[in-house]
């Protein structure tokens, strides 16, 4: 897979990555704003988040250290980590 060059992701990008990484039954309606819903409530554990971090690295070239990904509590926080990484790489 080729690393994509982007300047920033949005919450829909994070939603796609989460679903593709671990999937989840009963995913919220696409119109639902998942930004501030804790990963625990969405059904994601640390292993699912680590898989999401691996996918982010593979697709966008942004490495999120294990200690940081396990501390992230919401999709908005994950989005912030990714976009900070993208900004630093630019």
Phi and psi in radians as a Rosetta constraint file:
Dihedral C 1 N 2 CA 2 C 2 CIRCULARHARMONIC -1.547 0.35
Dihedral N 2 CA 2 C 2 N 3 CIRCULARHARMONIC 2.457 0.35
Dihedral C 2 N 3 CA 3 C 3 CIRCULARHARMONIC -1.307 0.35
Dihedral N 3 CA 3 C 3 N 4 CIRCULARHARMONIC 2.248 0.35
Dihedral C 3 N 4 CA 4 C 4 CIRCULARHARMONIC -1.471 0.35
Dihedral N 4 CA 4 C 4 N 5 CIRCULARHARMONIC 2.503 0.35
Dihedral C 4 N 5 CA 5 C 5 CIRCULARHARMONIC -1.722 0.35
Dihedral N 5 CA 5 C 5 N 6 CIRCULARHARMONIC 2.013 0.35
Dihedral C 5 N 6 CA 6 C 6 CIRCULARHARMONIC -2.407 0.35
Dihedral N 6 CA 6 C 6 N 7 CIRCULARHARMONIC 2.783 0.35
Dihedral C 6 N 7 CA 7 C 7 CIRCULARHARMONIC -1.724 0.35
Dihedral N 7 CA 7 C 7 N 8 CIRCULARHARMONIC -0.275 0.35
Dihedral C 7 N 8 CA 8 C 8 CIRCULARHARMONIC -3.090 0.35
Dihedral N 8 CA 8 C 8 N 9 CIRCULARHARMONIC 2.585 0.35
Dihedral C 8 N 9 CA 9 C 9 CIRCULARHARMONIC -1.787 0.35
Dihedral N 9 CA 9 C 9 N 10 CIRCULARHARMONIC 2.906 0.35
Dihedral C 9 N 10 CA 10 C 10 CIRCULARHARMONIC -2.180 0.35
Dihedral N 10 CA 10 C 10 N 11 CIRCULARHARMONIC 3.134 0.35
Dihedral C 10 N 11 CA 11 C 11 CIRCULARHARMONIC -1.132 0.35
Dihedral N 11 CA 11 C 11 N 12 CIRCULARHARMONIC -0.514 0.35
Dihedral C 11 N 12 CA 12 C 12 CIRCULARHARMONIC -1.196 0.35
Dihedral N 12 CA 12 C 12 N 13 CIRCULARHARMONIC -0.604 0.35
Dihedral C 12 N 13 CA 13 C 13 CIRCULARHARMONIC -1.112 0.35
Dihedral N 13 CA 13 C 13 N 14 CIRCULARHARMONIC -0.764 0.35
Dihedral C 13 N 14 CA 14 C 14 CIRCULARHARMONIC -1.120 0.35
Dihedral N 14 CA 14 C 14 N 15 CIRCULARHARMONIC -0.729 0.35
Dihedral C 14 N 15 CA 15 C 15 CIRCULARHARMONIC -1.018 0.35
Dihedral N 15 CA 15 C 15 N 16 CIRCULARHARMONIC -0.814 0.35
Dihedral C 15 N 16 CA 16 C 16 CIRCULARHARMONIC -1.053 0.35
Dihedral N 16 CA 16 C 16 N 17 CIRCULARHARMONIC -0.803 0.35
Dihedral C 16 N 17 CA 17 C 17 CIRCULARHARMONIC -1.081 0.35
Dihedral N 17 CA 17 C 17 N 18 CIRCULARHARMONIC -0.766 0.35
Dihedral C 17 N 18 CA 18 C 18 CIRCULARHARMONIC -1.074 0.35
Dihedral N 18 CA 18 C 18 N 19 CIRCULARHARMONIC -0.799 0.35
Dihedral C 18 N 19 CA 19 C 19 CIRCULARHARMONIC -1.147 0.35
Dihedral N 19 CA 19 C 19 N 20 CIRCULARHARMONIC -0.761 0.35
Dihedral C 19 N 20 CA 20 C 20 CIRCULARHARMONIC -1.183 0.35
Dihedral N 20 CA 20 C 20 N 21 CIRCULARHARMONIC -0.564 0.35
Dihedral C 20 N 21 CA 21 C 21 CIRCULARHARMONIC -1.293 0.35
Dihedral N 21 CA 21 C 21 N 22 CIRCULARHARMONIC -0.823 0.35
Dihedral C 21 N 22 CA 22 C 22 CIRCULARHARMONIC -2.249 0.35
Dihedral N 22 CA 22 C 22 N 23 CIRCULARHARMONIC -0.264 0.35
Dihedral C 22 N 23 CA 23 C 23 CIRCULARHARMONIC 1.010 0.35
Dihedral N 23 CA 23 C 23 N 24 CIRCULARHARMONIC 2.876 0.35
Dihedral C 23 N 24 CA 24 C 24 CIRCULARHARMONIC -2.838 0.35
Dihedral N 24 CA 24 C 24 N 25 CIRCULARHARMONIC 2.354 0.35
Dihedral C 24 N 25 CA 25 C 25 CIRCULARHARMONIC -1.211 0.35
Dihedral N 25 CA 25 C 25 N 26 CIRCULARHARMONIC 2.474 0.35
Dihedral C 25 N 26 CA 26 C 26 CIRCULARHARMONIC 1.249 0.35
Dihedral N 26 CA 26 C 26 N 27 CIRCULARHARMONIC 0.601 0.35
Dihedral C 26 N 27 CA 27 C 27 CIRCULARHARMONIC -0.961 0.35
Dihedral N 27 CA 27 C 27 N 28 CIRCULARHARMONIC 2.515 0.35
Dihedral C 27 N 28 CA 28 C 28 CIRCULARHARMONIC -1.064 0.35
Dihedral N 28 CA 28 C 28 N 29 CIRCULARHARMONIC 2.635 0.35
Dihedral C 28 N 29 CA 29 C 29 CIRCULARHARMONIC -0.904 0.35
Dihedral N 29 CA 29 C 29 N 30 CIRCULARHARMONIC 2.417 0.35
Dihedral C 29 N 30 CA 30 C 30 CIRCULARHARMONIC -0.949 0.35
Dihedral N 30 CA 30 C 30 N 31 CIRCULARHARMONIC -0.407 0.35
Dihedral C 30 N 31 CA 31 C 31 CIRCULARHARMONIC -1.388 0.35
Dihedral N 31 CA 31 C 31 N 32 CIRCULARHARMONIC -0.229 0.35
Dihedral C 31 N 32 CA 32 C 32 CIRCULARHARMONIC -1.289 0.35
Dihedral N 32 CA 32 C 32 N 33 CIRCULARHARMONIC 2.287 0.35
Dihedral C 32 N 33 CA 33 C 33 CIRCULARHARMONIC -1.423 0.35
Dihedral N 33 CA 33 C 33 N 34 CIRCULARHARMONIC 1.908 0.35
Dihedral C 33 N 34 CA 34 C 34 CIRCULARHARMONIC -1.606 0.35
Dihedral N 34 CA 34 C 34 N 35 CIRCULARHARMONIC 0.010 0.35
Dihedral C 34 N 35 CA 35 C 35 CIRCULARHARMONIC -0.811 0.35
Dihedral N 35 CA 35 C 35 N 36 CIRCULARHARMONIC -0.798 0.35
Dihedral C 35 N 36 CA 36 C 36 CIRCULARHARMONIC -1.963 0.35
Dihedral N 36 CA 36 C 36 N 37 CIRCULARHARMONIC 0.254 0.35
Dihedral C 36 N 37 CA 37 C 37 CIRCULARHARMONIC -1.447 0.35
Dihedral N 37 CA 37 C 37 N 38 CIRCULARHARMONIC 2.152 0.35
Dihedral C 37 N 38 CA 38 C 38 CIRCULARHARMONIC -0.990 0.35
Dihedral N 38 CA 38 C 38 N 39 CIRCULARHARMONIC 2.483 0.35
Dihedral C 38 N 39 CA 39 C 39 CIRCULARHARMONIC -0.955 0.35
Dihedral N 39 CA 39 C 39 N 40 CIRCULARHARMONIC -0.638 0.35
Dihedral C 39 N 40 CA 40 C 40 CIRCULARHARMONIC -1.001 0.35
Dihedral N 40 CA 40 C 40 N 41 CIRCULARHARMONIC -0.749 0.35
Dihedral C 40 N 41 CA 41 C 41 CIRCULARHARMONIC -1.205 0.35
Dihedral N 41 CA 41 C 41 N 42 CIRCULARHARMONIC -0.491 0.35
Dihedral C 41 N 42 CA 42 C 42 CIRCULARHARMONIC -1.414 0.35
Dihedral N 42 CA 42 C 42 N 43 CIRCULARHARMONIC -0.137 0.35
Dihedral C 42 N 43 CA 43 C 43 CIRCULARHARMONIC 1.583 0.35
Dihedral N 43 CA 43 C 43 N 44 CIRCULARHARMONIC 0.323 0.35
Dihedral C 43 N 44 CA 44 C 44 CIRCULARHARMONIC -1.793 0.35
Dihedral N 44 CA 44 C 44 N 45 CIRCULARHARMONIC 2.290 0.35
Dihedral C 44 N 45 CA 45 C 45 CIRCULARHARMONIC -1.845 0.35
Dihedral N 45 CA 45 C 45 N 46 CIRCULARHARMONIC -3.111 0.35
Dihedral C 45 N 46 CA 46 C 46 CIRCULARHARMONIC -1.105 0.35
Dihedral N 46 CA 46 C 46 N 47 CIRCULARHARMONIC -0.574 0.35
Dihedral C 46 N 47 CA 47 C 47 CIRCULARHARMONIC -1.144 0.35
Dihedral N 47 CA 47 C 47 N 48 CIRCULARHARMONIC -0.731 0.35
Dihedral C 47 N 48 CA 48 C 48 CIRCULARHARMONIC -1.124 0.35
Dihedral N 48 CA 48 C 48 N 49 CIRCULARHARMONIC -0.654 0.35
Dihedral C 48 N 49 CA 49 C 49 CIRCULARHARMONIC -1.208 0.35
Dihedral N 49 CA 49 C 49 N 50 CIRCULARHARMONIC -0.632 0.35
Dihedral C 49 N 50 CA 50 C 50 CIRCULARHARMONIC -1.152 0.35
Dihedral N 50 CA 50 C 50 N 51 CIRCULARHARMONIC -0.648 0.35
Dihedral C 50 N 51 CA 51 C 51 CIRCULARHARMONIC -1.130 0.35
Dihedral N 51 CA 51 C 51 N 52 CIRCULARHARMONIC -0.695 0.35
Dihedral C 51 N 52 CA 52 C 52 CIRCULARHARMONIC -1.106 0.35
Dihedral N 52 CA 52 C 52 N 53 CIRCULARHARMONIC -0.720 0.35
Dihedral C 52 N 53 CA 53 C 53 CIRCULARHARMONIC -1.100 0.35
Dihedral N 53 CA 53 C 53 N 54 CIRCULARHARMONIC -0.679 0.35
Dihedral C 53 N 54 CA 54 C 54 CIRCULARHARMONIC -1.129 0.35
Dihedral N 54 CA 54 C 54 N 55 CIRCULARHARMONIC -0.693 0.35
Dihedral C 54 N 55 CA 55 C 55 CIRCULARHARMONIC -1.164 0.35
Dihedral N 55 CA 55 C 55 N 56 CIRCULARHARMONIC -0.704 0.35
Dihedral C 55 N 56 CA 56 C 56 CIRCULARHARMONIC -1.071 0.35
Dihedral N 56 CA 56 C 56 N 57 CIRCULARHARMONIC -0.745 0.35
Dihedral C 56 N 57 CA 57 C 57 CIRCULARHARMONIC -1.128 0.35
Dihedral N 57 CA 57 C 57 N 58 CIRCULARHARMONIC -0.747 0.35
Dihedral C 57 N 58 CA 58 C 58 CIRCULARHARMONIC -1.131 0.35
Dihedral N 58 CA 58 C 58 N 59 CIRCULARHARMONIC -0.765 0.35
Dihedral C 58 N 59 CA 59 C 59 CIRCULARHARMONIC -1.408 0.35
Dihedral N 59 CA 59 C 59 N 60 CIRCULARHARMONIC -0.643 0.35
Dihedral C 59 N 60 CA 60 C 60 CIRCULARHARMONIC -2.100 0.35
Dihedral N 60 CA 60 C 60 N 61 CIRCULARHARMONIC -0.090 0.35
Dihedral C 60 N 61 CA 61 C 61 CIRCULARHARMONIC 1.306 0.35
Dihedral N 61 CA 61 C 61 N 62 CIRCULARHARMONIC 0.266 0.35
Dihedral C 61 N 62 CA 62 C 62 CIRCULARHARMONIC -1.781 0.35
Dihedral N 62 CA 62 C 62 N 63 CIRCULARHARMONIC 2.062 0.35
Dihedral C 62 N 63 CA 63 C 63 CIRCULARHARMONIC -1.625 0.35
Dihedral N 63 CA 63 C 63 N 64 CIRCULARHARMONIC 2.212 0.35
Dihedral C 63 N 64 CA 64 C 64 CIRCULARHARMONIC -1.917 0.35
Dihedral N 64 CA 64 C 64 N 65 CIRCULARHARMONIC 2.000 0.35
Dihedral C 64 N 65 CA 65 C 65 CIRCULARHARMONIC -1.009 0.35
Dihedral N 65 CA 65 C 65 N 66 CIRCULARHARMONIC 2.552 0.35
Dihedral C 65 N 66 CA 66 C 66 CIRCULARHARMONIC -0.942 0.35
Dihedral N 66 CA 66 C 66 N 67 CIRCULARHARMONIC -0.694 0.35
Dihedral C 66 N 67 CA 67 C 67 CIRCULARHARMONIC -1.174 0.35
Dihedral N 67 CA 67 C 67 N 68 CIRCULARHARMONIC -0.491 0.35
Dihedral C 67 N 68 CA 68 C 68 CIRCULARHARMONIC -1.393 0.35
Dihedral N 68 CA 68 C 68 N 69 CIRCULARHARMONIC -0.717 0.35
Dihedral C 68 N 69 CA 69 C 69 CIRCULARHARMONIC -1.160 0.35
Dihedral N 69 CA 69 C 69 N 70 CIRCULARHARMONIC -0.570 0.35
Dihedral C 69 N 70 CA 70 C 70 CIRCULARHARMONIC -1.312 0.35
Dihedral N 70 CA 70 C 70 N 71 CIRCULARHARMONIC -0.265 0.35
Dihedral C 70 N 71 CA 71 C 71 CIRCULARHARMONIC -1.600 0.35
Dihedral N 71 CA 71 C 71 N 72 CIRCULARHARMONIC -0.257 0.35
Dihedral C 71 N 72 CA 72 C 72 CIRCULARHARMONIC -1.235 0.35
Dihedral N 72 CA 72 C 72 N 73 CIRCULARHARMONIC 2.319 0.35
Dihedral C 72 N 73 CA 73 C 73 CIRCULARHARMONIC -1.909 0.35
Dihedral N 73 CA 73 C 73 N 74 CIRCULARHARMONIC -0.360 0.35
Dihedral C 73 N 74 CA 74 C 74 CIRCULARHARMONIC -2.422 0.35
Dihedral N 74 CA 74 C 74 N 75 CIRCULARHARMONIC 2.796 0.35
Dihedral C 74 N 75 CA 75 C 75 CIRCULARHARMONIC -1.000 0.35
Dihedral N 75 CA 75 C 75 N 76 CIRCULARHARMONIC -0.620 0.35
Dihedral C 75 N 76 CA 76 C 76 CIRCULARHARMONIC -1.089 0.35
Dihedral N 76 CA 76 C 76 N 77 CIRCULARHARMONIC -0.707 0.35
Dihedral C 76 N 77 CA 77 C 77 CIRCULARHARMONIC -1.160 0.35
Dihedral N 77 CA 77 C 77 N 78 CIRCULARHARMONIC -0.691 0.35
Dihedral C 77 N 78 CA 78 C 78 CIRCULARHARMONIC -1.118 0.35
Dihedral N 78 CA 78 C 78 N 79 CIRCULARHARMONIC -0.752 0.35
Dihedral C 78 N 79 CA 79 C 79 CIRCULARHARMONIC -1.021 0.35
Dihedral N 79 CA 79 C 79 N 80 CIRCULARHARMONIC -0.727 0.35
Dihedral C 79 N 80 CA 80 C 80 CIRCULARHARMONIC -1.083 0.35
Dihedral N 80 CA 80 C 80 N 81 CIRCULARHARMONIC -0.758 0.35
Dihedral C 80 N 81 CA 81 C 81 CIRCULARHARMONIC -1.050 0.35
Dihedral N 81 CA 81 C 81 N 82 CIRCULARHARMONIC -0.804 0.35
Dihedral C 81 N 82 CA 82 C 82 CIRCULARHARMONIC -1.117 0.35
Dihedral N 82 CA 82 C 82 N 83 CIRCULARHARMONIC -0.840 0.35
Dihedral C 82 N 83 CA 83 C 83 CIRCULARHARMONIC -1.182 0.35
Dihedral N 83 CA 83 C 83 N 84 CIRCULARHARMONIC -0.547 0.35
Dihedral C 83 N 84 CA 84 C 84 CIRCULARHARMONIC -1.131 0.35
Dihedral N 84 CA 84 C 84 N 85 CIRCULARHARMONIC -0.732 0.35
Dihedral C 84 N 85 CA 85 C 85 CIRCULARHARMONIC -1.118 0.35
Dihedral N 85 CA 85 C 85 N 86 CIRCULARHARMONIC -0.701 0.35
Dihedral C 85 N 86 CA 86 C 86 CIRCULARHARMONIC -1.140 0.35
Dihedral N 86 CA 86 C 86 N 87 CIRCULARHARMONIC -0.709 0.35
Dihedral C 86 N 87 CA 87 C 87 CIRCULARHARMONIC -1.118 0.35
Dihedral N 87 CA 87 C 87 N 88 CIRCULARHARMONIC -0.729 0.35
Dihedral C 87 N 88 CA 88 C 88 CIRCULARHARMONIC -1.162 0.35
Dihedral N 88 CA 88 C 88 N 89 CIRCULARHARMONIC -0.569 0.35
Dihedral C 88 N 89 CA 89 C 89 CIRCULARHARMONIC -1.348 0.35
Dihedral N 89 CA 89 C 89 N 90 CIRCULARHARMONIC -0.350 0.35
